[in-house]
Amino acid sequence: MSTDLSAYWMPFTDNRRFKAAPRMLVSAEGMYYRDASGRRVLDGAAGLWCVNAGHGRRRIAEAIAAQAARLDYAPSFQMGHPLAFALAARLSAVLPSGFEHVFFTNSGSEAVDTALKMALAFHAARGEPDRTRLVGRERGYHGVGFGGVSVGGIPANRRGFGPLLPGTLHLRHTHDPARAFTRGQPELGADAADDLERLVEEHGAETIAAVIVEPMAGSTGVLPPPRGYLERLRELTRRHGILLIFDEVITGFGRLGAMTASELFGVTPDLVVLAKGLTNGAVPMGAVAARRTVHAAIFGAAGDGIELFHGYTASGHPLAAAAALATLDIFAEEELCARAAAMAPHLEDALHSLRDAPNVIDVRNIGLVGAVELAARPDAPGARGSQALQSCFEEGLLVRVTGDTIAVSPPLIVDEAEVDQLAGALRRVLERLT
């Protein structure tokens, strides 16, 4: 195999630094990767928040191989294949009541853009074409499509890409540093949802199509929602005739101890965005689940012919559908959501045991996900986090780092000994960071 690394332009990576000292993963099984030297690396990040059922699941691999031999590709424009319909029905059955229709994409980014277009189409179908504004939230991450970047609220992801979608607005974020070391949801902070009233007063509800939020903001550094925040946001969007979209690319498929955060928090949005854990990361796939009211409005206005002029060459791809169905089988048979809920308190205790480590200024957690935030170096924000990422890998641990925040989200099959191994490696890293 070629050792020339120059041709591959890596995503979200300091390419020069990586290629000077590559971290190569060559195989994986269960809770572990193996690197190029054969060393085991504990997966503390579920790959990229996606390998929720653990690595090397034979059932998924066999389903993909069998489907590739039987039907490798089928167009989804004016044609169909059985697995896409079967998967849509399975997803509808495991989502909260009312999500009766599923549209397939190839990633979370595509699913976000799809949901935003559905929101615009919904209001146009109802005779309110002036509802074109889309509301995101500061520190939100919704992928890298132009729609997702526009409603996203991470400055580095927006900088350098021009004006993006016009008229996009942002709610203030929910994070309060004064409530550091909170276990689970912060007790205070629901009033942050009232910031929507400011936007309504300034721009008029009649101009706003949708609000999109992550129920738990993940990529910005794991920000659990304050108690009552999502409920209040649902109340306000309903009052003003605004659609509510939950981006559950990270929170879907057991991460918080339930199949979706919508189920866990008891808050039902109008559209749910899914990806990552949908296929256990084995094949790229995303989806948007729509409540019957959204679907009915768009279809009712369309008459004969195409109802939504939108889609992708690989929407509902046969191999991705096979992987997703096998993943859902594993979730059901191994009760992975319940397993995650049962393991969450142990992860919580393990992470909060690190609060006395050098440079730790906050620990946050909910479900089977958590974050350890470090004080930034005054002269180099993000440098301590970058050092932590490299040091964790040297300790045999894979984590995610955003700025100076270390995020962990192990596969849901993790056991107590592996959680302790993860926390032990983190402590050793934290005690030698400069």
Backbone torsions as a table, in degrees:
resi	resn	phi	psi	omega
1	MET	NA	140.5	-176.9
2	SER	-63.1	142.1	175.2
3	THR	-101.1	6.3	177.9
4	ASP	-79.1	115.5	-177.0
5	LEU	-99.2	2.2	-169.3
6	SER	-73.2	-28.8	-172.1
7	ALA	-72.6	-31.3	-175.1
8	TYR	-83.7	116.5	176.3
9	TRP	-90.5	102.5	-170.3
10	MET	-78.6	144.0	-179.5
11	PRO	-80.0	146.2	175.8
12	PHE	43.9	46.6	-174.4
13	THR	-140.4	140.5	166.7
14	ASP	-75.7	89.9	-171.1
15	ASN	-59.4	-41.8	-177.5
16	ARG	-62.8	-45.9	-177.6
17	ARG	-67.9	-42.0	-179.4
18	PHE	-61.7	-47.1	-173.9
19	LYS	-71.8	-17.0	173.8
20	ALA	-76.3	-26.9	179.3
21	ALA	-147.7	75.8	-172.2
22	PRO	-64.4	145.1	171.1
23	ARG	-112.5	96.8	-172.6
24	MET	-101.9	128.3	174.2
25	LEU	-105.1	128.5	-172.5
26	VAL	-118.2	-16.4	176.9
27	SER	-159.2	167.3	-179.3
28	ALA	-156.5	147.0	175.0
29	GLU	-156.9	133.0	178.0
30	GLY	62.3	-118.9	-178.4
31	MET	-95.3	4.4	-169.3
32	TYR	-129.8	142.6	161.9
33	TYR	-93.0	165.5	163.6
34	ARG	-122.2	137.4	179.3
35	ASP	-90.8	-176.3	-173.3
36	ALA	-64.4	-20.5	178.6
37	SER	-91.1	-0.9	-178.7
38	GLY	90.4	2.6	-178.4
39	ARG	-76.2	139.4	177.0
40	ARG	-78.8	138.9	179.1
41	VAL	-126.9	117.0	179.2
42	LEU	-66.6	127.5	-178.5
43	ASP	-84.1	98.1	177.6
44	GLY	-92.3	9.4	-176.2
45	ALA	-130.2	7.3	-175.6
46	ALA	49.2	47.6	-177.1
47	GLY	73.8	-93.6	174.5
48	LEU	-135.7	59.8	-176.9
49	TRP	67.0	19.1	-168.3
50	CYS	-123.9	-25.2	-173.7
51	VAL	-89.3	66.0	-171.2
52	ASN	-69.7	-28.5	-178.4
53	ALA	-94.3	8.1	-179.1
54	GLY	86.8	165.0	-173.2
55	HIS	-85.7	157.2	170.8
56	GLY	66.3	33.5	-179.3
57	ARG	-71.6	110.3	-175.1
58	ARG	-59.3	-36.5	-177.8
59	ARG	-61.2	-39.9	179.2
60	ILE	-70.0	-45.4	-179.8
61	ALA	-60.4	-42.5	-179.3
62	GLU	-67.9	-36.5	177.8
63	ALA	-64.5	-41.4	178.7
64	ILE	-64.9	-46.2	-178.0
65	ALA	-63.0	-43.9	-179.9
66	ALA	-63.5	-40.2	-179.6
67	GLN	-69.5	-37.8	178.7
68	ALA	-62.4	-36.1	179.2
69	ALA	-72.8	-29.7	-175.9
70	ARG	-89.0	-48.1	-178.6
71	LEU	-153.5	102.3	-174.3
72	ASP	-77.5	-34.2	-179.6
73	TYR	-152.9	144.4	171.5
74	ALA	-142.6	137.1	178.2
75	PRO	-67.2	147.9	177.8
76	SER	-106.5	0.3	174.8
77	PHE	-92.3	112.5	177.6
78	GLN	65.8	9.5	176.5
79	MET	-139.4	169.6	178.5
80	GLY	-153.6	171.2	171.2
81	HIS	-141.5	153.6	-168.5
82	PRO	-60.7	-35.9	-173.0
83	LEU	-65.6	-34.0	179.2
84	ALA	-62.8	-41.3	179.2
85	PHE	-69.4	-40.2	178.5
86	ALA	-63.7	-41.1	-179.4
87	LEU	-67.3	-42.7	178.2
88	ALA	-58.0	-42.3	179.2
89	ALA	-65.8	-40.5	179.4
90	ARG	-64.0	-42.8	179.2
91	LEU	-64.8	-43.7	178.1
92	SER	-57.5	-35.1	-177.6
93	ALA	-72.4	-27.6	-177.4
94	VAL	-98.8	-6.0	176.7
95	LEU	-89.2	163.3	176.7
96	PRO	-56.3	155.4	-176.4
97	SER	-56.0	139.3	176.3
98	GLY	105.9	-16.8	178.1
99	PHE	-89.1	86.8	-170.5
100	GLU	-100.4	-3.5	-174.0
101	HIS	-137.9	134.9	-175.1
102	VAL	-129.0	131.5	178.4
103	PHE	-113.3	129.3	-174.4
104	PHE	-98.3	142.1	176.2
105	THR	-131.0	-168.4	-177.8
106	ASN	-112.2	-0.2	-177.3
107	SER	-168.0	169.2	173.9
108	GLY	-66.6	-37.2	178.8
109	SER	-60.1	-46.0	178.3
110	GLU	-66.2	-35.1	-179.8
111	ALA	-67.5	-38.1	176.4
112	VAL	-61.5	-50.0	179.8
113	ASP	-60.3	-36.2	177.6
114	THR	-63.7	-45.3	-179.9
115	ALA	-63.1	-40.3	178.1
116	LEU	-63.0	-41.2	178.2
117	LYS	-66.8	-38.2	176.2
118	MET	-60.9	-40.1	179.5
119	ALA	-62.5	-43.6	177.8
120	LEU	-64.4	-42.1	179.6
121	ALA	-65.0	-36.3	178.7
122	PHE	-59.6	-49.4	-177.7
123	HIS	-69.4	-37.4	176.2
124	ALA	-61.5	-40.4	-179.9
125	ALA	-65.0	-28.5	-179.5
126	ARG	-91.2	9.4	177.9
127	GLY	80.3	23.6	177.6
128	GLU	-124.7	63.1	-175.6
129	PRO	-68.6	-12.4	178.8
130	ASP	-80.6	-6.8	175.2
131	ARG	-81.1	87.2	-176.5
132	THR	-121.4	-9.1	-179.6
133	ARG	-76.0	141.0	178.5
134	LEU	-118.9	132.7	-174.8
135	VAL	-112.6	121.6	171.5
136	GLY	-107.2	-155.3	-178.7
137	ARG	-142.9	143.6	173.9
138	GLU	-54.2	142.5	-179.3
139	ARG	67.5	10.2	177.3
140	GLY	-81.4	150.2	174.8
141	TYR	-126.8	124.6	-178.6
142	HIS	-134.3	40.9	177.1
143	GLY	83.6	-167.0	-169.2
144	VAL	-123.4	8.6	170.1
145	GLY	-69.7	164.3	-178.1
146	PHE	-61.9	-34.7	176.0
147	GLY	-67.0	-47.9	-178.0
148	GLY	-65.0	-38.6	177.8
149	VAL	-67.9	-35.5	-179.2
150	SER	-65.0	-44.5	179.3
151	VAL	-84.2	-15.8	176.5
152	GLY	-67.4	159.0	-174.6
153	GLY	-129.0	29.7	175.6
154	ILE	-103.2	110.0	-170.6
155	PRO	-53.3	-41.1	-176.5
156	ALA	-63.2	-29.3	-179.9
157	ASN	-76.8	-18.7	-177.5
158	ARG	-99.0	-28.9	-173.8
159	ARG	-63.6	131.3	174.3
160	GLY	92.4	2.3	-177.8
161	PHE	-115.3	25.2	173.6
162	GLY	76.7	-162.2	-172.8
163	PRO	-75.9	-13.5	-178.8
164	LEU	60.2	-156.1	-176.7
165	LEU	-73.3	131.9	-179.4
166	PRO	-69.8	149.0	173.1
167	GLY	80.0	6.6	179.8
168	THR	-74.2	139.0	-178.2
169	LEU	-121.8	164.8	-178.8
170	HIS	-138.5	131.3	168.8
171	LEU	-73.9	156.8	174.2
172	ARG	-72.2	152.0	-178.2
173	HIS	-75.1	172.6	-173.8
174	THR	-102.3	-2.9	-172.2
175	HIS	-79.0	131.5	177.2
176	ASP	-126.1	107.0	-178.8
177	PRO	-58.7	-21.2	179.2
178	ALA	-68.8	-15.8	179.5
179	ARG	-106.8	45.6	180.0
180	ALA	-66.9	155.0	176.7
181	PHE	64.1	32.1	174.4
182	THR	-75.6	137.5	173.7
183	ARG	-95.8	118.2	-179.3
184	GLY	75.8	-146.0	-176.6
185	GLN	-74.8	133.8	172.4
186	PRO	-61.5	141.8	-179.1
187	GLU	-72.3	-30.6	-177.7
188	LEU	-111.0	154.9	175.3
189	GLY	123.5	-1.5	179.7
190	ALA	-60.5	-26.9	-177.7
191	ASP	-67.4	-10.3	175.4
192	ALA	-61.3	-26.5	178.1
193	ALA	-64.9	-25.6	-178.7
194	ASP	-66.9	-9.9	175.6
195	ASP	-61.1	-21.7	175.9
196	LEU	-62.4	-33.2	178.8
197	GLU	-62.6	-35.3	176.6
198	ARG	-61.1	-44.7	-179.1
199	LEU	-68.2	-37.1	177.6
200	VAL	-64.7	-43.3	-179.6
201	GLU	-65.3	-38.2	-176.5
202	GLU	-76.4	-36.9	-171.6
203	HIS	-116.2	-15.6	-178.7
204	GLY	89.6	127.8	179.0
205	ALA	-59.0	-29.8	-176.5
206	GLU	-68.5	-6.2	177.5
207	THR	-105.1	-5.8	-171.7
208	ILE	-103.7	124.3	-178.0
209	ALA	-88.9	-45.8	-171.3
210	ALA	-157.1	154.5	168.5
211	VAL	-114.4	130.9	177.1
212	ILE	-121.1	128.5	177.3
213	VAL	-140.2	155.5	165.4
214	GLU	-83.4	127.9	176.9
215	PRO	-54.7	-40.8	168.0
216	MET	-123.2	119.2	179.7
217	ALA	-70.5	118.1	-172.6
218	GLY	-97.6	-62.0	-171.1
219	SER	-67.0	-18.9	177.8
220	THR	-80.5	-7.3	177.4
221	GLY	128.2	24.6	176.4
222	VAL	63.0	89.2	178.2
223	LEU	-118.2	97.4	176.9
224	PRO	-63.9	147.8	-179.6
225	PRO	-73.1	138.8	172.8
226	PRO	-59.4	150.8	178.9
227	ARG	-60.2	129.0	178.7
228	GLY	88.8	-10.4	-176.1
229	TYR	-65.3	-51.5	-177.8
230	LEU	-65.8	-37.0	177.7
231	GLU	-62.3	-42.9	179.3
232	ARG	-66.3	-40.1	178.8
233	LEU	-64.2	-38.9	176.8
234	ARG	-63.2	-42.1	179.5
235	GLU	-61.6	-44.4	-177.0
236	LEU	-70.3	-42.8	179.4
237	THR	-63.6	-40.1	178.5
238	ARG	-64.8	-41.4	-179.2
239	ARG	-60.3	-37.1	-174.4
240	HIS	-98.8	8.4	177.7
241	GLY	70.1	26.9	-177.6
242	ILE	-102.8	135.5	176.8
243	LEU	-72.9	146.0	176.5
244	LEU	-112.7	124.5	-180.0
245	ILE	-113.1	126.8	172.1
246	PHE	-99.9	121.9	172.9
247	ASP	-87.2	99.9	-177.2
248	GLU	-107.2	30.7	178.3
249	VAL	-58.2	-38.7	177.7
250	ILE	-91.5	-44.0	-172.1
251	THR	-78.1	-16.1	178.5
252	GLY	-71.5	156.5	174.1
253	PHE	65.3	52.4	163.3
254	GLY	90.3	-6.5	-172.5
255	ARG	-58.0	-35.3	-178.4
256	LEU	-101.4	8.4	179.0
257	GLY	96.1	8.2	173.9
258	ALA	-143.2	164.3	-177.3
259	MET	-60.2	-36.0	175.7
260	THR	-140.0	158.1	172.8
261	ALA	-66.6	-30.9	176.5
262	SER	-55.7	-44.4	177.8
263	GLU	-66.6	-46.3	-176.8
264	LEU	-60.0	-46.4	-175.6
265	PHE	-88.0	-8.9	179.9
266	GLY	68.3	30.5	179.6
267	VAL	-121.1	122.0	-175.3
268	THR	-105.5	112.3	176.5
269	PRO	-79.7	-172.3	178.1
270	ASP	-94.6	-29.6	178.4
271	LEU	-137.4	140.8	176.6
272	VAL	-121.9	129.6	178.5
273	VAL	-99.6	129.9	-177.1
274	LEU	-129.7	155.0	173.4
275	ALA	-175.1	-145.2	175.1
276	LYS	41.7	-92.1	-175.7
277	GLY	-67.5	-8.2	-179.2
278	LEU	-55.2	-40.5	178.0
279	THR	-115.3	16.2	-175.0
280	ASN	59.5	24.2	179.6
281	GLY	77.3	2.2	-172.7
282	ALA	-75.4	-33.9	178.2
283	VAL	-140.0	136.3	179.0
284	PRO	-59.4	132.6	176.8
285	MET	-165.5	142.7	172.3
286	GLY	-135.5	171.1	-179.3
287	ALA	-157.7	154.1	169.5
288	VAL	-123.1	123.2	175.3
289	ALA	-99.9	128.3	-176.1
290	ALA	-114.3	138.9	173.3
291	ARG	-68.5	155.2	-174.6
292	ARG	-59.1	-30.9	-179.0
293	THR	-65.0	-39.1	179.1
294	VAL	-68.4	-47.6	179.6
295	HIS	-60.4	-44.9	-176.9
296	ALA	-63.8	-39.4	-179.4
297	ALA	-64.7	-45.5	-178.6
298	ILE	-66.9	-43.4	179.6
299	PHE	-69.3	-36.6	-178.4
300	GLY	-64.8	-31.2	-178.4
301	ALA	-86.3	-13.2	-171.2
302	ALA	-80.9	-31.1	-173.4
303	GLY	67.9	-148.0	177.6
304	ASP	-76.0	151.8	176.0
305	GLY	100.3	-166.8	-175.7
306	ILE	-68.2	129.0	-177.6
307	GLU	-84.9	-35.5	-177.9
308	LEU	-137.1	115.0	-177.8
309	PHE	-82.8	78.4	-174.1
310	HIS	-163.6	148.2	176.8
311	GLY	157.1	176.0	-175.3
312	TYR	-133.7	151.1	-179.7
313	THR	-52.4	-38.1	-175.9
314	ALA	-104.5	19.6	176.2
315	SER	-57.2	128.4	179.1
316	GLY	63.9	32.8	-175.6
317	HIS	-53.1	138.0	-176.6
318	PRO	-56.1	-40.9	-178.7
319	LEU	-70.1	-38.3	177.7
320	ALA	-66.6	-40.6	178.5
321	ALA	-62.8	-40.8	178.1
322	ALA	-63.1	-42.8	179.0
323	ALA	-63.8	-41.4	-178.5
324	ALA	-67.0	-42.0	178.5
325	LEU	-63.0	-41.3	177.9
326	ALA	-65.8	-37.5	177.7
327	THR	-62.9	-44.2	179.4
328	LEU	-64.4	-35.0	175.3
329	ASP	-60.9	-44.5	179.7
330	ILE	-63.1	-44.3	179.0
331	PHE	-57.9	-43.4	-177.7
332	ALA	-69.2	-47.2	-174.2
333	GLU	-71.4	-34.0	-178.2
334	GLU	-99.1	0.6	177.6
335	GLU	50.0	53.7	-173.1
336	LEU	-68.8	-30.4	177.4
337	CYS	-64.5	-46.0	178.5
338	ALA	-64.6	-37.0	178.5
339	ARG	-62.6	-43.4	179.1
340	ALA	-62.8	-42.6	179.3
341	ALA	-62.1	-38.6	-179.3
342	ALA	-71.1	-32.2	-177.8
343	MET	-84.7	-17.7	-174.4
344	ALA	-57.5	-43.3	179.5
345	PRO	-61.4	-34.0	179.5
346	HIS	-68.9	-41.2	176.5
347	LEU	-63.8	-41.4	178.1
348	GLU	-56.4	-51.0	-179.5
349	ASP	-62.7	-40.8	-178.3
350	ALA	-63.4	-43.6	-178.9
351	LEU	-70.5	-41.4	-178.5
352	HIS	-71.5	-16.0	174.4
353	SER	-67.6	-12.6	-178.3
354	LEU	-91.6	2.5	-174.0
355	ARG	-63.2	-22.3	-179.9
356	ASP	-92.1	1.8	-179.6
357	ALA	-72.1	154.8	-178.5
358	PRO	-56.9	138.0	173.3
359	ASN	71.7	1.5	179.3
360	VAL	-78.9	123.3	-179.7
361	ILE	-112.7	-10.5	177.3
362	ASP	-165.5	149.9	169.3
363	VAL	-132.1	130.3	-179.4
364	ARG	-129.1	149.1	178.8
365	ASN	-159.9	154.9	169.2
366	ILE	-164.8	136.4	-176.4
367	GLY	58.5	-140.1	-179.2
368	LEU	-102.3	52.0	177.7
369	VAL	-150.7	145.7	179.0
370	GLY	-158.4	171.6	-178.9
371	ALA	-145.1	143.5	172.8
372	VAL	-117.7	113.9	-177.8
373	GLU	-97.3	134.1	-177.8
374	LEU	-107.1	149.1	172.7
375	ALA	-65.0	133.5	179.1
376	ALA	-75.3	146.8	170.6
377	ARG	-66.2	132.4	-176.8
378	PRO	-54.6	-34.5	-176.3
379	ASP	-96.9	-3.1	-174.2
380	ALA	-155.9	74.6	176.0
381	PRO	-58.6	135.9	179.8
382	GLY	91.3	-17.7	-176.5
383	ALA	-67.8	-39.3	-179.7
384	ARG	-66.3	-38.8	176.6
385	GLY	-64.3	-41.8	177.9
386	SER	-61.7	-41.8	177.3
387	GLN	-63.7	-38.2	179.5
388	ALA	-63.9	-40.8	178.8
389	LEU	-58.6	-48.7	-179.6
390	GLN	-65.2	-42.7	-178.2
391	SER	-66.3	-37.8	177.0
392	CYS	-62.0	-43.1	179.0
393	PHE	-62.1	-39.5	177.4
394	GLU	-64.8	-28.1	176.9
395	GLU	-83.3	-0.9	-178.8
396	GLY	82.3	35.4	-178.8
397	LEU	-137.9	129.4	174.1
398	LEU	-98.1	126.3	176.1
399	VAL	-131.3	174.2	170.3
400	ARG	-108.2	146.0	177.1
401	VAL	-130.6	131.6	172.5
402	THR	-123.9	112.2	-175.2
403	GLY	60.5	-119.5	177.9
404	ASP	-108.4	24.9	178.7
405	THR	-112.8	127.3	175.9
406	ILE	-94.2	123.3	178.9
407	ALA	-109.9	139.7	175.5
408	VAL	-126.5	138.5	179.3
409	SER	-153.3	73.0	-173.3
410	PRO	-65.9	157.9	172.0
411	PRO	-52.0	150.5	-174.3
412	LEU	-70.0	-7.7	177.7
413	ILE	-86.7	2.1	-177.7
414	VAL	-58.7	145.4	175.9
415	ASP	-112.0	176.9	-175.4
416	GLU	-62.9	-39.5	-179.8
417	ALA	-62.8	-38.1	-179.9
418	GLU	-72.8	-35.3	173.6
419	VAL	-61.5	-43.7	178.1
420	ASP	-63.9	-38.0	176.6
421	GLN	-62.5	-42.8	178.6
422	LEU	-60.5	-49.1	-177.8
423	ALA	-66.0	-37.1	178.3
424	GLY	-64.1	-42.6	177.7
425	ALA	-63.6	-41.7	178.6
426	LEU	-61.3	-43.5	-179.9
427	ARG	-61.8	-43.9	179.5
428	ARG	-61.1	-39.1	178.2
429	VAL	-66.1	-47.5	-176.4
430	LEU	-62.2	-35.0	-176.0
431	GLU	-74.8	-13.7	178.1
432	ARG	-115.1	4.2	177.0
433	LEU	-67.0	146.6	177.3
434	THR	-102.8	NA	NA
